[in-house]
Amino acid sequence: MYLLTCLGLAFVNLPATLAVLILPVIVTRAVMMLGNWSQHAFINAATPDNCYTNSVTCINTKYNHKCWNDGYHISHHLKPALHWTEHPAHFRKNLDQYTQNQAVVFDGIHFLHIFAYLMTRRYDLLAKNFVNLGGQYQSDAEVVAFLKSRTRRIARLAHKWP
């Protein structure tokens, strides 16, 4: 129905149809895809099915206030039915699990920042916003090395189907 509506209105006024109905959908979809890619950019190849090591959490960012705490992406995967208002408390309550699993948590940035920093290879900026849970890393250089280890290409596994 949407496509038929766009097609019909394109004959009436093509510039308005593009500006009001088509371009916003394309831009929104692109931004959402960039965000989703960033939410899963730091995967631990050894445990790709672990929610703590295949997702990212962003805290203390305006994005969370505007987007129903979407920055708490690890807890979103751990407890998909958790109400959006409960994600910050769930994060604080489970900090030990985040630390033990070496979860990637950023403070003050959101997923589009992560995308931009990764595309420009600005691991230094990621390290500046990285939350060093449990004091596991002694320097920004160690954080950068850790983040780079989580963004390496993962080799394909040969699966044998039964």
KOLVEX-986359 format. One line per 4 residues: number of its first residue (from 1); their letters; for each residue x, y, z of N, C-alpha, C. Coordinates in nm, 2 decimals, m for minus. Atoms other than C-alpha are relative to their C-alpha. Layout:
N
NUM> a> X:Y:Z:X:Y:Z:X:Y:Z; ...
! end
This chain:
162
1> myll> 0.08:m0.12:0.00:0.00:0.00:0.00:0.09:0.13:0.00; m0.09:m0.12:m0.01:0.28:0.24:0.09:0.06:0.03:m0.14; m0.06:m0.02:0.13:0.45:0.18:m0.25:m0.10:0.05:m0.10; 0.10:m0.05:0.09:0.13:0.23:m0.44:m0.03:0.15:0.03
5> tclg> 0.03:m0.14:m0.03:0.06:0.55:m0.25:0.12:0.09:m0.05; m0.11:m0.08:0.05:0.41:0.68:m0.33:0.00:0.01:m0.15; 0.00:0.00:0.14:0.38:0.58:m0.69:m0.11:0.10:m0.05; 0.11:m0.08:0.04:0.04:0.75:m0.72:0.03:0.15:0.02
9> lafv> m0.03:m0.14:m0.04:0.15:1.07:m0.54:0.12:0.05:m0.08; m0.11:m0.04:0.08:0.47:1.08:m0.75:m0.05:0.06:m0.13; 0.06:m0.06:0.12:0.25:1.15:m1.05:m0.06:0.13:0.02; 0.06:m0.13:m0.03:0.08:1.43:m0.87:0.11:0.11:0.03
13> nlpa> m0.11:m0.10:m0.03:0.40:1.60:m0.72:0.12:m0.08:0.04; m0.12:0.08:m0.03:0.73:1.41:m0.74:0.09:0.06:0.10; m0.09:m0.05:m0.10:0.94:1.65:m0.54:m0.06:m0.01:0.14; 0.06:0.01:m0.13:0.69:1.66:m0.25:0.00:m0.15:0.05
17> tlav> 0.00:0.14:m0.03:0.66:1.28:m0.26:0.13:m0.05:0.05; m0.13:0.03:m0.04:1.03:1.24:m0.24:0.04:0.06:0.14; m0.04:m0.07:m0.12:1.07:1.49:0.04:m0.08:m0.04:0.12; 0.09:0.03:m0.11:0.78:1.38:0.25:m0.01:m0.15:0.03
21> lilp> 0.03:0.14:m0.01:0.74:1.01:0.19:0.12:m0.10:m0.02; m0.10:0.10:0.04:1.05:0.85:0.04:0.13:0.03:0.07; m0.13:m0.03:m0.07:1.36:1.03:0.17:0.01:m0.02:0.15; m0.01:0.02:m0.15:1.27:1.03:0.54:0.01:m0.15:0.03
25> vivt> 0.00:0.14:m0.03:1.21:0.65:0.52:0.15:m0.05:m0.03; m0.13:0.05:0.03:1.55:0.59:0.35:0.10:0.05:0.10; m0.09:m0.05:m0.10:1.74:0.82:0.59:m0.02:m0.07:0.13; 0.03:0.07:m0.12:1.57:0.67:0.89:0.05:m0.14:0.00
29> ravm> m0.05:0.14:0.01:1.64:0.31:0.78:0.15:0.00:0.00; m0.15:0.00:0.00:2.01:0.40:0.71:0.05:0.03:0.14; m0.05:m0.03:m0.13:2.06:0.56:1.05:m0.03:m0.12:0.10; 0.03:0.11:m0.09:1.89:0.27:1.23:0.09:m0.12:m0.03
33> mlgn> m0.09:0.11:0.03:2.11:0.02:1.04:0.14:0.03:0.06; m0.13:m0.03:m0.05:2.42:0.21:1.14:0.01:m0.02:0.15; 0.01:0.02:m0.14:2.31:0.21:1.50:0.00:m0.14:0.04; 0.00:0.15:m0.03:2.23:m0.16:1.50:0.14:m0.06:m0.02
37> wsqh> m0.14:0.06:0.02:2.57:m0.24:1.35:0.09:0.04:0.11; m0.09:m0.05:m0.11:2.74:m0.03:1.62:m0.04:m0.07:0.13; 0.04:0.07:m0.12:2.54:m0.20:1.89:0.07:m0.14:0.02; m0.06:0.14:0.00:2.71:m0.53:1.79:0.14:0.01:m0.06
41> afin> m0.13:m0.01:0.07:3.05:m0.40:1.67:0.12:m0.06:0.07; m0.11:0.05:m0.08:3.26:m0.54:1.95:m0.02:m0.14:0.05; 0.03:0.14:m0.03:3.21:m0.92:1.94:0.12:m0.07:0.04; m0.11:0.09:m0.04:3.43:m1.16:2.13:m0.02:m0.13:m0.08
45> aatp> 0.01:0.12:0.09:3.49:m1.43:1.87:m0.01:m0.13:0.07; 0.00:0.13:m0.08:3.54:m1.69:2.14:m0.14:m0.03:0.06; 0.13:0.01:m0.06:3.19:m1.63:2.28:m0.10:0.08:m0.07; 0.09:m0.09:0.08:2.97:m1.48:2.00:m0.14:m0.01:0.05
49> dncy> 0.14:0.01:m0.05:2.65:m1.60:2.17:m0.02:0.06:0.14; 0.01:m0.06:m0.13:2.72:m1.43:2.50:m0.04:0.15:m0.01; 0.05:m0.13:0.01:2.51:m1.12:2.53:0.09:0.11:0.06; m0.09:m0.09:m0.06:2.77:m0.95:2.75:0.12:0.04:m0.10
53> tnsv> m0.11:m0.02:0.09:3.03:m0.99:2.47:m0.03:0.02:m0.15; 0.04:m0.02:0.14:2.83:m0.94:2.15:m0.09:0.13:m0.01; 0.07:m0.13:0.00:2.66:m0.61:2.24:0.07:0.10:0.08; m0.07:m0.11:m0.06:2.75:m0.27:2.37:m0.11:0.07:0.09
57> tcin> 0.08:m0.09:m0.08:2.60:m0.05:2.65:0.05:0.14:0.00; m0.03:m0.15:m0.01:2.60:0.33:2.64:m0.07:0.06:0.11; 0.07:m0.06:m0.11:2.53:0.51:2.96:0.03:0.15:0.00; m0.01:m0.15:m0.02:2.49:0.88:3.06:0.01:0.07:m0.14
61> tkyn> 0.01:m0.07:0.13:2.39:0.99:2.71:m0.14:0.05:m0.02; 0.13:m0.05:0.03:2.10:1.21:2.60:m0.08:m0.09:m0.09; 0.07:0.10:0.08:2.02:0.94:2.35:m0.09:m0.09:0.08; 0.09:0.09:m0.08:1.89:0.72:2.63:m0.12:0.06:0.05
65> hkcw> 0.12:m0.08:m0.04:1.65:0.99:2.74:m0.10:0.01:m0.11; 0.08:m0.02:0.12:1.52:1.03:2.39:m0.05:m0.13:m0.06; 0.03:0.13:0.06:1.51:0.66:2.29:m0.02:m0.11:0.09; 0.04:0.11:m0.10:1.38:0.47:2.59:0.11:m0.09:0.04
69> ndgy> m0.12:0.08:m0.05:1.72:0.36:2.72:0.05:m0.11:m0.09; m0.05:0.09:0.10:1.81:0.19:2.40:0.15:m0.02:0.01; m0.14:0.02:m0.02:2.17:0.24:2.49:0.04:m0.11:0.09; m0.02:0.12:m0.09:2.14:m0.04:2.75:m0.02:m0.12:m0.09
73> hish> 0.03:0.10:0.10:2.17:m0.28:2.46:0.03:m0.14:0.06; m0.03:0.14:m0.05:2.33:m0.57:2.66:m0.12:m0.05:0.08; 0.12:0.05:m0.08:2.04:m0.58:2.91:m0.12:m0.02:m0.09; 0.11:0.02:0.10:1.80:m0.55:2.61:0.01:m0.15:m0.05
77> hlkp> m0.01:0.14:0.05:1.94:m0.89:2.49:m0.01:m0.10:0.12; 0.02:0.09:m0.12:1.96:m1.04:2.84:m0.14:m0.02:0.04; 0.14:0.00:m0.05:1.61:m0.95:2.93:m0.09:0.08:m0.10; 0.07:m0.08:0.10:1.41:m0.85:2.62:m0.13:0.06:0.04
81> alhw> 0.13:m0.05:m0.04:1.09:m0.80:2.81:0.01:0.10:0.12; m0.02:m0.10:m0.11:1.24:m0.57:3.07:m0.05:0.14:m0.04; 0.06:m0.13:0.03:1.06:m0.24:3.08:0.12:0.10:m0.02; m0.10:m0.09:0.03:1.27:0.04:2.94:0.05:0.09:0.12
85> tehp> m0.04:m0.08:m0.12:1.27:0.23:3.27:0.09:m0.08:0.10; m0.07:0.08:m0.10:1.43:m0.06:3.45:0.15:m0.04:m0.05; m0.14:0.04:0.05:1.75:m0.10:3.23:0.11:0.06:0.08; m0.11:m0.05:m0.08:1.97:0.14:3.43:0.02:m0.07:0.13
89> ahfr> m0.01:0.08:m0.13:1.89:m0.04:3.76:0.05:m0.14:m0.02; m0.05:0.14:0.04:1.95:m0.38:3.59:0.15:0.01:m0.02; m0.15:m0.02:0.03:2.29:m0.25:3.47:0.07:0.01:0.13; m0.07:m0.02:m0.13:2.39:m0.13:3.82:0.00:m0.13:0.08
93> knld> 0.02:0.12:m0.09:2.26:m0.45:3.99:0.10:m0.11:m0.06; m0.07:0.11:0.06:2.46:m0.67:3.75:0.14:0.04:m0.05; m0.13:m0.04:0.04:2.79:m0.48:3.72:0.11:m0.11:0.01; m0.09:0.11:m0.02:2.98:m0.78:3.85:0.00:m0.09:m0.13
97> qytq> 0.01:0.08:0.12:2.86:m0.98:3.55:0.06:0.07:m0.12; m0.06:m0.08:0.11:2.95:m0.70:3.31:0.15:m0.01:0.01; m0.15:0.00:m0.02:3.30:m0.69:3.46:0.06:m0.14:m0.03; m0.05:0.14:0.02:3.35:m1.07:3.46:0.00:m0.04:m0.15
101> nqav> 0.01:0.03:0.14:3.25:m1.09:3.10:0.07:0.10:m0.09; m0.07:m0.10:0.08:3.46:m0.79:2.99:m0.10:0.07:m0.10; 0.10:m0.07:0.09:3.15:m0.61:2.85:0.05:0.13:m0.04; m0.04:m0.13:0.05:3.20:m0.31:2.64:m0.11:0.10:0.04
105> vfdg> 0.09:m0.11:m0.05:3.04:0.00:2.81:0.07:0.13:m0.03; m0.05:m0.14:0.02:3.08:0.36:2.70:m0.09:0.10:0.08; 0.06:m0.10:m0.07:3.00:0.67:2.89:0.00:0.13:m0.08; 0.01:m0.13:0.06:2.87:0.99:2.73:m0.01:0.00:m0.15
109> ihfl> 0.01:0.00:0.15:2.85:0.87:2.37:m0.11:m0.10:m0.03; 0.10:0.09:0.05:2.59:0.68:2.17:0.04:m0.07:m0.12; m0.03:0.09:0.11:2.58:0.44:1.88:0.05:0.07:m0.12; m0.04:m0.07:0.12:2.62:0.69:1.60:0.15:0.06:0.03
113> hifa> m0.14:m0.03:m0.03:2.94:0.82:1.78:0.09:m0.12:m0.02; m0.08:0.12:0.01:3.07:0.47:1.80:0.02:m0.03:m0.15; m0.02:0.03:0.15:3.00:0.42:1.42:0.10:0.09:m0.06; m0.09:m0.10:0.06:3.18:0.74:1.33:0.14:m0.02:0.05
117> ylmt> m0.14:0.03:m0.05:3.48:0.66:1.56:0.06:m0.12:m0.06; m0.05:0.13:0.06:3.51:0.31:1.42:0.03:0.03:m0.15; m0.02:m0.02:0.14:3.48:0.43:1.06:0.13:0.09:m0.03; m0.11:m0.09:0.01:3.75:0.69:1.12:0.12:m0.05:0.08
121> rryd> m0.10:0.07:m0.08:3.96:0.45:1.33:0.05:0.08:0.12; m0.03:m0.08:m0.12:3.95:0.68:1.63:m0.02:m0.08:0.13; 0.00:0.08:m0.12:4.00:0.42:1.89:0.04:0.08:0.13; m0.04:m0.09:m0.11:4.15:0.69:2.11:m0.12:0.07:0.06
125> llak> 0.13:m0.06:m0.05:3.81:0.86:2.13:m0.09:m0.10:0.07; 0.08:0.11:m0.06:3.64:0.53:2.21:0.06:m0.03:0.14; m0.07:0.03:m0.12:3.90:0.47:2.48:m0.03:0.11:0.11; 0.03:m0.11:m0.10:3.83:0.81:2.64:m0.14:m0.01:0.06
129> nfvn> 0.14:0.02:m0.05:3.46:0.72:2.67:m0.02:m0.14:0.05; 0.02:0.14:m0.04:3.52:0.36:2.77:m0.01:m0.01:0.15; 0.02:0.02:m0.15:3.40:0.25:3.12:0.09:m0.12:0.04; m0.10:0.10:m0.04:3.69:0.06:3.27:m0.05:m0.08:0.13
133> lggq> 0.06:0.07:m0.11:3.48:m0.18:3.48:0.10:m0.09:0.08; m0.09:0.08:m0.09:3.67:m0.33:3.77:0.15:0.04:m0.02; m0.13:m0.05:0.02:3.98:m0.13:3.67:0.09:m0.11:m0.07; m0.08:0.11:0.07:4.09:m0.41:3.43:0.11:0.05:m0.09
137> yqsd> m0.09:m0.05:0.09:4.29:m0.18:3.21:0.08:0.11:0.06; m0.09:m0.10:m0.07:4.59:0.03:3.32:0.02:0.13:m0.08; m0.02:m0.12:0.08:4.59:0.28:3.03:m0.09:0.00:m0.12; 0.08:m0.01:0.12:4.41:0.40:2.72:0.05:m0.09:m0.10
141> aevv> m0.06:0.09:0.10:4.66:0.20:2.51:m0.05:m0.14:0.02; 0.06:0.13:m0.03:4.53:m0.12:2.68:m0.14:m0.01:m0.04; 0.14:0.00:0.04:4.17:m0.02:2.62:0.00:0.00:m0.15; 0.00:0.00:0.15:4.25:0.05:2.25:0.03:m0.14:m0.05
145> aflk> m0.04:0.14:0.04:4.42:m0.29:2.22:m0.12:m0.10:0.02; 0.12:0.08:m0.03:4.11:m0.45:2.38:m0.11:0.02:m0.10; 0.10:m0.03:0.10:3.87:m0.27:2.15:0.03:m0.05:m0.14; m0.04:0.04:0.13:4.07:m0.35:1.85:m0.01:m0.16:m0.01
149> srtr> 0.01:0.14:0.00:4.07:m0.72:1.95:m0.14:m0.04:m0.02; 0.14:0.03:0.01:3.69:m0.71:1.96:m0.05:0.04:m0.14; 0.05:m0.04:0.13:3.66:m0.56:1.61:0.08:m0.07:m0.11; m0.07:0.07:0.11:3.89:m0.80:1.42:m0.11:m0.09:m0.07
153> riar> 0.09:0.09:0.08:3.73:m1.00:1.14:0.00:m0.14:0.07; 0.02:0.14:m0.05:3.59:m1.33:1.26:0.00:m0.10:m0.11; m0.01:0.10:0.11:3.68:m1.63:1.05:m0.13:m0.08:m0.01; 0.12:0.08:0.02:3.39:m1.82:0.90:0.03:m0.14:0.05
157> lahk> m0.01:0.13:m0.04:3.33:m2.15:1.06:m0.07:m0.10:m0.09; 0.06:0.10:0.09:3.26:m2.46:0.85:m0.10:m0.08:0.08; 0.10:0.08:m0.07:2.93:m2.61:0.97:m0.03:m0.12:m0.08; 0.05:0.12:0.06:2.84:m2.96:0.91:m0.15:m0.02:0.04
161> wp> 0.14:0.02:m0.03:2.47:m3.00:0.89:m0.04:m0.15:0.02; 0.03:0.15:m0.02:2.32:m3.33:1.03:m0.08:m0.05:m0.12
! end
